């Protein structure tokens, strides 16, 4: 089970913030654009060695990503355009953040590619399920919300307890975990969709 599956139960926490954002006049697409912008800043920060700033930008990316859909639903304007834009921005955000961590020297490029492909394939299969008529599926062991939380934890540990374990710091080992669990999650989602197609 991933943290993404708890989103429907977070309404009570998110709603006061949604009310405030709506009162200010910010739109759902504005929040989506903000999430894209801070993900770029996060990638640049990790690349430049500014882990603390990178962690802060990842936190903002998570907040904006949670709020844009909630605001759209609250305003009654949730639809395919916003949903499509949100998913495209999320994938670019993943690419910017993880590439920044790789380029910052946390791990070698082979490990980085392993991590990035795991992240992208697990996300792809979650939405591809809908394309083949099964319905969007976010099951499996590692979702986007999990990844963002883990990046923040690894970043904080890197700041508070600097050092390496077998040649990799916390962010480097996190990329290894992303590769392993990302591809495992992709396999879980593939199996679920494959079975569901067979049951139709």
C-alpha positions as CSV (number, residue, x, y, z in Angstrom):
1,X,0.0,0.0,0.0
2,X,1.3,3.4,-0.9
3,X,0.7,6.9,0.5
4,X,-1.2,7.8,-2.7
5,X,-4.1,5.6,-1.6
6,X,-4.6,7.8,1.5
7,X,-5.3,10.9,-0.5
8,X,-9.2,10.6,-0.3
9,X,-8.9,10.4,3.5
10,X,-6.9,13.7,3.7
11,X,-9.8,15.9,2.8
12,X,-10.3,17.2,6.3
13,X,-6.7,18.3,6.5
14,X,-6.4,19.8,3.0
15,X,-9.8,21.6,2.9
16,X,-8.8,24.6,5.1
17,X,-5.8,25.2,2.9
18,X,-8.0,24.8,-0.3
19,X,-10.4,27.4,1.1
20,X,-7.5,29.8,1.7
21,X,-6.0,29.3,-1.7
22,X,-9.4,29.7,-3.4
23,X,-10.0,32.9,-1.5
24,X,-6.7,34.3,-2.6
25,X,-7.7,33.6,-6.2
26,X,-5.1,30.9,-7.1
27,X,-6.3,28.5,-9.8
28,X,-5.6,24.7,-9.9
29,X,-3.5,25.2,-13.0
30,X,-1.5,27.9,-11.2
31,X,-0.7,25.4,-8.4
32,X,0.3,22.8,-11.1
33,X,2.6,25.4,-12.7
34,X,4.0,26.2,-9.2
35,X,4.7,22.5,-8.6
36,X,6.6,22.4,-11.9
37,X,8.6,25.5,-11.0
38,X,9.7,24.3,-7.6
39,X,10.6,20.8,-9.0
40,X,13.1,22.6,-11.3
41,X,14.5,24.5,-8.3
42,X,14.8,21.3,-6.4
43,X,16.8,19.6,-9.2
44,X,19.1,22.6,-9.5
45,X,19.6,22.7,-5.7
46,X,20.5,19.0,-5.5
47,X,22.9,19.4,-8.4
48,X,24.5,22.4,-6.7
49,X,24.8,20.7,-3.4
50,X,22.1,22.7,-1.7
51,X,20.4,19.8,-0.1
52,X,18.4,21.8,2.4
53,X,16.9,24.0,-0.2
54,X,16.3,21.0,-2.4
55,X,14.4,19.3,0.4
56,X,12.3,22.4,0.9
57,X,11.4,22.6,-2.8
58,X,10.5,18.9,-2.8
59,X,8.2,19.6,0.1
60,X,6.5,22.5,-1.8
61,X,6.2,20.2,-4.8
62,X,4.3,17.7,-2.7
63,X,2.1,20.3,-1.2
64,X,1.2,22.0,-4.6
65,X,0.7,18.6,-6.2
66,X,-1.8,17.6,-3.4
67,X,-3.6,20.9,-3.6
68,X,-4.2,21.4,-7.3
69,X,-6.5,18.4,-7.7
70,X,-8.3,19.2,-4.4
71,X,-8.9,22.8,-5.5
72,X,-10.2,21.7,-8.9
73,X,-12.7,19.4,-7.3
74,X,-13.7,22.0,-4.8
75,X,-14.3,24.5,-7.6
76,X,-16.2,21.9,-9.6
77,X,-13.9,22.2,-12.6
78,X,-12.0,19.0,-12.3
79,X,-11.7,17.5,-15.8
80,X,-9.5,15.7,-18.3
81,X,-7.4,18.8,-19.2
82,X,-6.3,19.4,-15.7
83,X,-5.8,15.7,-15.0
84,X,-3.6,15.4,-18.1
85,X,-1.6,18.5,-17.3
86,X,-1.1,17.3,-13.7
87,X,0.3,13.9,-14.8
88,X,2.6,15.4,-17.4
89,X,4.0,17.9,-14.8
90,X,4.4,15.1,-12.3
91,X,6.6,13.1,-14.6
92,X,8.7,16.1,-15.5
93,X,9.0,16.9,-11.8
94,X,10.2,13.4,-11.1
95,X,12.8,13.8,-13.9
96,X,14.1,17.1,-12.7
97,X,14.4,16.1,-9.0
98,X,16.0,12.7,-9.6
99,X,18.3,13.9,-12.3
100,X,19.4,16.7,-10.0
101,X,20.2,14.2,-7.3
102,X,22.2,12.1,-9.8
103,X,24.0,15.1,-11.3
104,X,24.9,16.3,-7.8
105,X,27.0,13.2,-7.4
106,X,24.9,11.1,-5.0
107,X,25.3,8.1,-7.2
108,X,26.7,7.0,-10.5
109,X,24.7,7.4,-13.7
110,X,24.0,3.7,-14.1
111,X,22.3,3.7,-10.7
112,X,20.6,6.9,-11.6
113,X,19.2,5.5,-14.8
114,X,18.1,2.4,-12.9
115,X,16.2,4.6,-10.4
116,X,14.7,7.0,-13.0
117,X,13.4,4.2,-15.2
118,X,11.9,2.4,-12.2
119,X,10.1,5.6,-11.2
120,X,8.8,6.4,-14.7
121,X,7.7,2.8,-15.5
122,X,5.8,2.4,-12.3
123,X,4.0,5.7,-12.9
124,X,3.4,4.8,-16.6
125,X,1.8,1.5,-15.7
126,X,-0.4,3.2,-13.1
127,X,-2.1,5.3,-15.8
128,X,-1.7,2.9,-18.7
129,X,-4.2,0.6,-16.9
130,X,-6.9,3.2,-17.6
131,X,-5.9,3.3,-21.3
132,X,-6.6,-0.4,-21.7
133,X,-10.0,-0.1,-19.9
134,X,-9.0,-1.5,-16.5
135,X,-9.1,1.8,-14.7
136,X,-6.3,3.8,-13.2
137,X,-4.3,1.8,-10.7
138,X,-1.9,3.1,-8.1
139,X,-1.3,-0.1,-6.1
140,X,2.1,-1.6,-5.4
141,X,4.8,-0.9,-2.9
142,X,6.1,2.5,-4.0
143,X,4.0,5.5,-5.3
144,X,4.8,9.1,-5.9
145,X,3.9,10.4,-2.5
146,X,6.1,7.7,-1.0
147,X,9.0,8.8,-3.1
148,X,8.7,12.5,-2.2
149,X,8.5,11.6,1.5
150,X,11.6,9.4,1.2
151,X,13.5,12.1,-0.7
152,X,12.8,14.5,2.1
153,X,13.9,12.0,4.8
154,X,17.1,11.1,3.0
155,X,17.8,14.8,2.4
156,X,17.4,15.6,6.1
157,X,19.6,12.6,7.1
158,X,22.3,13.8,4.6
159,X,22.3,17.2,6.3
160,X,22.2,16.0,9.9
161,X,24.4,12.9,9.6
162,X,26.7,13.5,6.6
163,X,28.8,10.6,5.4
164,X,28.7,7.5,3.2
165,X,27.8,3.9,3.6
166,X,29.7,1.6,1.2
167,X,30.5,4.6,-1.1
168,X,27.0,6.1,-1.2
169,X,25.3,8.8,0.9
170,X,21.7,8.5,1.9
171,X,20.4,10.1,-1.3
172,X,22.5,7.6,-3.3
173,X,21.1,4.6,-1.5
174,X,17.7,6.1,-2.0
175,X,18.2,6.0,-5.7
176,X,19.1,2.3,-5.4
177,X,15.9,1.8,-3.5
178,X,13.9,3.7,-6.1
179,X,15.4,1.5,-8.8
180,X,14.6,-1.8,-7.0
181,X,11.2,-0.8,-5.6
182,X,10.2,1.2,-8.7
183,X,10.7,-1.7,-11.0
184,X,9.0,-4.1,-8.5
185,X,6.0,-1.7,-8.3
186,X,5.9,-1.6,-12.1
187,X,5.9,-5.4,-12.1
188,X,3.1,-5.5,-9.5
189,X,1.0,-3.1,-11.6
190,X,1.7,-5.0,-14.8
191,X,0.5,-8.2,-13.1
192,X,-2.6,-6.6,-11.8
193,X,-3.6,-5.1,-15.2
194,X,-2.8,-8.3,-17.0
195,X,-5.0,-10.3,-14.7
196,X,-7.8,-7.7,-14.9
197,X,-7.7,-7.7,-18.7
198,X,-8.0,-11.5,-18.6
199,X,-11.0,-11.3,-16.3
200,X,-12.9,-8.9,-18.6
